[in-house]
Amino acid sequence: MTALPTLGPGEGLVFCSDGAAAIRTANGERLGAQRLDEILHAAWNDVTLLTVHDAASGIMSELSGHLDDDLTIVAVRRGGSPDA
């Protein structure tokens, strides 16, 4: 059986609803996964709450018009020592 990847200390994950990538930008195109990934990388922070806040701010700054779908962002980070 293959071992599943694990998060090391300080590593984390960010989950976004599909509404984030579907946002329409000023040029009328969808935000898309690549731009969303860039925003999330820029937002990554040692404080998980700030990661969510900065990611939401970055995503919403791309929005042109109104939000057509929900925008849900969940970030989790593993703390502790390598043995945790």
Secondary structure as UniProt FT lines:
FT   TURN            9..10
FT   STRAND          12..16
FT   HELIX           18..21
FT   TURN            26..27
FT   HELIX           32..43
FT   HELIX           48..61
FT   STRAND          73..77
FT   TURN            82..83
//
